[in-house]
Amino acid sequence: MAEENITFSLPDLGEGLVEATVLEWQVEVGERIGRNDPLVEVETTKSAVVIPSPESGVVAGLHAEEEQVVPVGAPLVTFTVERKDGPQAGIVGRVPTEEAAPRRRVRLKPPTD
Amino acid sequence: MTTNPVGDVTMSYVDLLPEAPGEAVPVLLLHGFGSDFQMNWGSTGWVRDLEAVGRRVIGPDLRGHGASDKPTESAFYLPEHFVSDLVDLLDRLGLERVDVVGYSMGSRLAWELALTAPERVRRLVLGGFGPDNALAGVEEGVPGEGDTPFDQVYRTVVGLPGNDADALAACALGQAARPFTPEPRPEGVPILFAAGAKDPVAAGVEGLAEAIGATFVEVPKRDHVNAVSSRAFRRAVIDFLEVDADEA
């Protein structure tokens, strides 16, 4: 079982936003985190979001302080992960794609006529 | 205007079942003005937290918002119309009783729901909300052109993808027609207020909570926009909702 470090950068949060402010880390260095667990809370000019972890692993380093403004693409966090297949070069963490919730539409009180 | 403007509006919602459905009371989440379910509750960690404690989540996009219909006349946006939508939705889903969590305008509507149908609401959480009329003056001017806390909220949300400026203006006017009053309060429903320490929209909330015998939690260092995703806020609400959640 090989270990490797993976650095995850601030993802593109959409809407042409180029930066975000770190509000609160949801993990500490040395803590184990699961994929999709809450990683960090950030704020843009539009809204505040909790970014889920792209990896399961141990948090090896946080690259931004709380209240720090981070440009999209800048390093955010480094994980130490275990790889069964041995190390793979050039891996960059990605935000897990959100599973679309089943959305329904109801017509409320449809007209009787 | 029609005689029954509430009638023909289609509402989009999600119904999220936990992995291990139990007896716990479902939670109805009501988003704020100019937001929608996903933005207010999905991307901010709430759905995940509620699912982690085994709660079923019902998440509508309120009329005028998200993927729901967006009429552009204020006559479609009175608080009682939203309440009618929500009671209808609970009936459709066969839910006798839910916990309700609102934020900002969603809190105003959650209050109205609990006032209208207290037997349908077990516990009530009002986030980012206070006794001041957030919509004071909206009827006189153009939304977003003044300098009230609401004007600031309006300017923030009006340009978001999917929002319809005419529908939002109509919604603001409809809401302004029914200012909040703290009396009477919803009968027999435990209430938690929570707001950012720097949230001008919620000014005076602590006094309101005390006056009506509710609990108040302040979210340190946060304002109206960034209190929503705060871990301290989410934890306080879940602690409040978890009281006897399996016994209702």
HADDOCK unambig.tbl for C-alpha pairs under 7 A between the chains (distance, minus, plus):
assign (segid A and resid 43 and name CA) (segid B and resid 226 and name CA) 6.76 0.50 0.50
assign (segid A and resid 46 and name CA) (segid B and resid 156 and name CA) 6.36 0.50 0.50
assign (segid A and resid 47 and name CA) (segid B and resid 225 and name CA) 6.21 0.50 0.50
assign (segid A and resid 47 and name CA) (segid B and resid 226 and name CA) 6.88 0.50 0.50
assign (segid A and resid 48 and name CA) (segid B and resid 44 and name CA) 6.76 0.50 0.50
assign (segid A and resid 48 and name CA) (segid B and resid 225 and name CA) 6.74 0.50 0.50
assign (segid A and resid 48 and name CA) (segid B and resid 226 and name CA) 5.25 0.50 0.50
assign (segid A and resid 48 and name CA) (segid B and resid 229 and name CA) 6.10 0.50 0.50
assign (segid A and resid 49 and name CA) (segid B and resid 43 and name CA) 5.35 0.50 0.50
assign (segid A and resid 49 and name CA) (segid B and resid 44 and name CA) 4.56 0.50 0.50
assign (segid A and resid 49 and name CA) (segid B and resid 229 and name CA) 6.09 0.50 0.50
assign (segid A and resid 50 and name CA) (segid B and resid 43 and name CA) 6.07 0.50 0.50
assign (segid A and resid 50 and name CA) (segid B and resid 44 and name CA) 4.92 0.50 0.50
assign (segid A and resid 50 and name CA) (segid B and resid 45 and name CA) 5.70 0.50 0.50
assign (segid A and resid 50 and name CA) (segid B and resid 229 and name CA) 6.59 0.50 0.50
assign (segid A and resid 101 and name CA) (segid B and resid 14 and name CA) 6.78 0.50 0.50
assign (segid A and resid 102 and name CA) (segid B and resid 14 and name CA) 6.30 0.50 0.50
assign (segid A and resid 103 and name CA) (segid B and resid 12 and name CA) 6.92 0.50 0.50
assign (segid A and resid 103 and name CA) (segid B and resid 13 and name CA) 5.94 0.50 0.50
assign (segid A and resid 103 and name CA) (segid B and resid 14 and name CA) 4.99 0.50 0.50
assign (segid A and resid 104 and name CA) (segid B and resid 12 and name CA) 5.63 0.50 0.50
assign (segid A and resid 104 and name CA) (segid B and resid 13 and name CA) 5.52 0.50 0.50
assign (segid A and resid 104 and name CA) (segid B and resid 14 and name CA) 6.14 0.50 0.50
assign (segid A and resid 105 and name CA) (segid B and resid 10 and name CA) 6.59 0.50 0.50
assign (segid A and resid 105 and name CA) (segid B and resid 11 and name CA) 5.56 0.50 0.50
assign (segid A and resid 105 and name CA) (segid B and resid 12 and name CA) 4.24 0.50 0.50
assign (segid A and resid 105 and name CA) (segid B and resid 13 and name CA) 6.26 0.50 0.50
assign (segid A and resid 106 and name CA) (segid B and resid 10 and name CA) 5.57 0.50 0.50
assign (segid A and resid 106 and name CA) (segid B and resid 11 and name CA) 5.37 0.50 0.50
assign (segid A and resid 106 and name CA) (segid B and resid 12 and name CA) 6.34 0.50 0.50
assign (segid A and resid 107 and name CA) (segid B and resid 9 and name CA) 6.25 0.50 0.50
assign (segid A and resid 107 and name CA) (segid B and resid 10 and name CA) 4.23 0.50 0.50
assign (segid A and resid 107 and name CA) (segid B and resid 11 and name CA) 6.27 0.50 0.50
assign (segid A and resid 108 and name CA) (segid B and resid 7 and name CA) 6.81 0.50 0.50
assign (segid A and resid 108 and name CA) (segid B and resid 8 and name CA) 6.66 0.50 0.50
assign (segid A and resid 108 and name CA) (segid B and resid 9 and name CA) 6.24 0.50 0.50
assign (segid A and resid 108 and name CA) (segid B and resid 10 and name CA) 5.96 0.50 0.50
assign (segid A and resid 108 and name CA) (segid B and resid 85 and name CA) 6.44 0.50 0.50
assign (segid A and resid 108 and name CA) (segid B and resid 88 and name CA) 6.71 0.50 0.50
assign (segid A and resid 109 and name CA) (segid B and resid 7 and name CA) 5.52 0.50 0.50
assign (segid A and resid 109 and name CA) (segid B and resid 8 and name CA) 6.74 0.50 0.50
assign (segid A and resid 110 and name CA) (segid B and resid 7 and name CA) 6.34 0.50 0.50
assign (segid A and resid 110 and name CA) (segid B and resid 8 and name CA) 5.89 0.50 0.50
assign (segid A and resid 111 and name CA) (segid B and resid 7 and name CA) 6.35 0.50 0.50
assign (segid A and resid 111 and name CA) (segid B and resid 8 and name CA) 6.49 0.50 0.50
